């Protein structure tokens, strides 16, 4: 379990260092950079899920409208 914590600490330290360096280059706080990465992640995942739901709804409507009927008595 100790190895897992060391690995986690290593990735956290390197990840925060990247955000800090980006913030220094842009002249803003590192906290703003971190929160913007978090919000961008939620927005992009949310957009993909919303697109999936829209396409599923569209295909369902298309299947209901364009059903192939074999004869007049299938109405």
MODELLER restraints for C-alpha pairs under 7 A, 6 or more apart:
rsr = mdl.restraints
at = mdl.atoms
rsr.add(forms.Gaussian(group=physical.xy_distance, feature=features.Distance(at['CA:19:A'], at['CA:30:A']), mean=5.90, stdev=0.5))
rsr.add(forms.Gaussian(group=physical.xy_distance, feature=features.Distance(at['CA:19:A'], at['CA:33:A']), mean=6.12, stdev=0.5))
rsr.add(forms.Gaussian(group=physical.xy_distance, feature=features.Distance(at['CA:19:A'], at['CA:34:A']), mean=6.30, stdev=0.5))
rsr.add(forms.Gaussian(group=physical.xy_distance, feature=features.Distance(at['CA:20:A'], at['CA:30:A']), mean=4.96, stdev=0.5))
rsr.add(forms.Gaussian(group=physical.xy_distance, feature=features.Distance(at['CA:23:A'], at['CA:29:A']), mean=5.67, stdev=0.5))
rsr.add(forms.Gaussian(group=physical.xy_distance, feature=features.Distance(at['CA:23:A'], at['CA:30:A']), mean=5.03, stdev=0.5))
rsr.add(forms.Gaussian(group=physical.xy_distance, feature=features.Distance(at['CA:23:A'], at['CA:33:A']), mean=6.33, stdev=0.5))
